[in-house]
Amino acid sequence: MESRISGKTRMLGIIGTPVDHSKSPVMYNYSFAKAGIDYAYLAFDIAEDKVPDAIAAIKTFDMRGANVTMPCKSAVVRFMDELSPAARITGAVNTIVNENGKLTGHMTDGIGFVRSLKENDVEIKGKKITVIGTGGAGTAIQVQCALDGAREIAVFNMKDSFFDRARETFEKVKKEATGCILNIYDLEDKAKLKEEIAESDILLNATRVGMHPMEDESVISDTSVFRKDLVVVDCIYNPARTKFLADAEAAGSKTINGLGMLLWQGAECFNLYTGLEMPTSEVEELFFK
């Protein structure tokens, strides 16, 4: 790494917390080196209340940009000069591109999710999906799936600010994806959750439950909801096999973790930063196997 750092090296990074588990630095640094681009990518542990400082640093250090992870995806929106359509609809940003001090916020999580499922021979079009969690990633996935032709999306979340914001987002999505049925329910309504999962083709965990320090926890306590014809997906990629996925796998469900989503949303981000295609086959072989 040190051998390619120069006085002209431009910095990028990931902001959020926790980030010590992130594969983004190795993925991007390998890709930048492979492409001969003088960029360096680091991880910055940033709590939500430090977002204003992080944005100021991006401008002060003339960083090329940054990826944004939980819990900062919504907090950075008000600091953007411009938003992509997906970022505007979701009210969240996972990629910031700095063009001479002008910050544009993008949202690539949904693109990465849909591509990850496609790579696992799972199509979104015409399917019913139950999603647990409606934070930045969950919302992006819901929006992209609706735009890509999902038949119905049932979302479950605690009745907090995210719950109310999801309702507002649904109204925006309905104007652009008129063929998709969108509903949101209280996560405490376990009977309704079981009912919706029983009618679904795909079940997704878009919460932090299962990530450190909650490795022994799952968003699903009643494992009878898992079945062989249900595709079960977790946005979490570290650990690669969460309790949620392990329980589903034990019931015979097809399971997919968040590694593919990270890879393909990363490929989209790489293109935004550089205008080039990420060497995804090599990246997947080296860092995702």
N, C-alpha and C positions, 0 to 999 in steps of 0.2 A: 504493500500500500504506500509506504513512505516514498518509495522510488518514483512514484508518479505524481506526488504532490509537488506543486510548483508555486511560484509567487503569483501566478494567474489563476490558480485553482479556484473554482466557484463552488460554494457550499450549498447543500440541500439537507433536508432532515425530516424526521417524523416528530410530531409534537402530540402529547397526550400523556396519560398515565394509567396503568404501568406500560412501559415500553422496553423494559430490559429483556423481554422475551421475543422482541420483534425480529422477524427475518428480513425486514425491509433493507437495513444497511448492507447485508451481504448480497442481497438480490440486486440492488441498484448499483453498488460499487463494482460488482463483477460485470454488470452490463455496460456501465460507463467505460470501464477499462477495455472491455472487448471491442467497444465501438471507437476507442481512442479519443474519448471526450474528457476534457480536463475538469471533471466534477468530482466532489467527495460528499458522501452522504453519512450523516450521524443521527443518533437517537437522542432526543431531548425530553426528559421527564417533566411535563408541564401540567400542573393542575388547572382546572377551569378558571380560577380567579387570577391566574398568571397569563391568560391569553393576550390581554393588551400588551404586556411586556414582550411576549413571543412575537407578535405581529410587528412591534416596533423594531425588534432585533432583525427580523427578515428584511426590513427596509434599510436599517442602519448598516448591516453587513452585506447588503446587496445580494442576498441569497437568491438563487435561481427559483427556488420555491420550496414547498414543504408538503408532506402528507400529514393528514390530521386524523387522529384516532380518538376513541372515547377518552374522556367525556367532553371533548372540545369541539366536536363537529358542528354543533349548532352555535356555540359561543363565538366562533370566528366569523360567522356570516356578516355581522354588522360592520366588520372592518374591511370587507371586500369592496373594491371599486366597481366590479362587474361580476355577474353570476351566470353560469351556464344554465340552460333550461332545466336540467335535472336538479341542479343545486337550488334554483329558484323555487321549483315545485316542492322539493323536500324540505327546504329551509335548513339544509345542512351541507357542509363542504368537507370533502376528504382529500382534496388536492388544491394547493395554491400555486399559481404560476405568477412569477414576478417579471413584468416587462417594463424595465426602466422606472420602477417605483409604482407602477399600476398593478394592483393585485386582482387577479381573476380567480374566483372560486369555482371548482368543478366537483361533481359527484360521480365517481366511477364504480362504486360498490355494487350497484345494481347490474351494471354491465358485466362485472367480474363474476357475480353470482350466476347469472343466466348462462354465461359461457362455460363456467365450471360444471354446471348440470349437463349442458350439451356434450361436453367432453366425456361425461359419464353416461351418455346415451339416455338422458332424461330431458324431454322437451317441456317447455312451459305452456305452450299454446293449448288452450282447451282444458287445462287442468284446474282443479281446486286446490288451494294452498292454505294451510293454517300456519300463521306466524305468531310466535310468542316473543313480544318485545317490539317496541316501536320507537327506538332511539334513532340515531343517525343512520346506522347500517340497515336496520330493520325497515325504516321508512324508504330508504333508497331502493331496497329490494322490492318492496311492495309496489312502488311507483313503476319500476322497470318491468316487473312481471305483468302489471296491468297494461302497460304500453305494448308489451310483447305478446298479448293475446290470452293471458290467463282467464279462465272462465269465471272464477270466484276467488276472493281472498278474504279469509276470516282472521282478524287480528285480535290477540289477547294481550292486555297490559294492565298494570295496576292503575287505579284511578288517580293519576297525578297529572302534572302539566303536560307530559308526553301524550296522555290519553286525549286531552282536549285538542292538542295540536294535531294529532292524527286525524281527528274528525275534520279539521279545517283542510288538511292536506287531501283527504278523500274528495272533498268538494272540488278541489282544483283538478284532481286526476279524472274525475267523472266527466269533466268537460272535454278531455282529450282521449279517454279510453272508455267510450260509452257502452262497450259490450261487456265490461267487467263489473261483477257485483262485489261491492266492498262493504264490509261490516266490521265494527270494533266492539269487543266485549270485555267485561271485567274479568281479569285473570283469577279472581277469587271464586268465580262461578265455575266450579270444577265439573258440574254436570253438563253445562253448555260446552265446555272445552272438550270433554269426552265425546259429545255428540258431533261437534264440528270435525274433530280428528277422524271419526268413524266414516265421515262422508268425503274425506280429503284424499288426494293422491300424493301430496307432499306435505311434510311437517317440518318446520324450521324453528330452531332456537336462535334468536337474534339478541339475546341478553348476554351478560357477563357471567352468568351462573355456569360453573364448570371450569372457569379460568382461575388461575392463582389469585387469592388463596382459597377458592371454593371448589377445588378439584374433586371433592367427594360429594358434591351436590349436583342435583339435576332439576330442571324446570318441570319435569314430569315425575310425580310421585306414584301415580297409578300406571304401572308398566303394562297393564292389560290393553292399553290403547295401541300398542305397537303390534303390527301384523306383517305378514310376508309381502303383501302388495302395496305397502306404504313406503315411500322414499323418505328417509329421515336425514335432515341436513343440519349441521351445526356451523355457525359462523366462526366459532373458535377453532384455532389451528394449533394452539399450544396450551394444553396437551393435544396431541393429534387424535387421541381416542378419549373423549370425555365420558363421564358416567352416562350422560344422555345417549350417546352413540353406542356405548357398550350394552346398555339395556335394550336398545332397539335391535342391535345386532343379535343379541341372545334370542330375540323373538323371531328372527329371520328376516328383518327389514333390510333393505338396501340402504347403506349409510354412506354419507359424504361429509368430510370435515371441511374446515375453512381454508385449507391450503390452496386449493384450486381457485377459490374466489380471490385470495391474496395474489396469486400468480397473475390471473387475467385482469384484475383491476390494476395491478402493477404495470402490466404491459400497456394498458391504456394511459396510465400516468407517464410512463417512460416516453411514450409518443408525444404527450403534451409538453414534456420538458425539453425534448430533443428533436422532435420531428422525425424520429427514426423508429424502426420496429425493434422491440426487445427480443433477444435470442431466447425465446421461451423454452424451446426444447432443451437447451443446455442448462438454463436456469432451473428447470424442473428436475432434471437428472442430478444436478449437483446439490441442490438445496431443499428439494421437496420429496425426495424418495426416502 
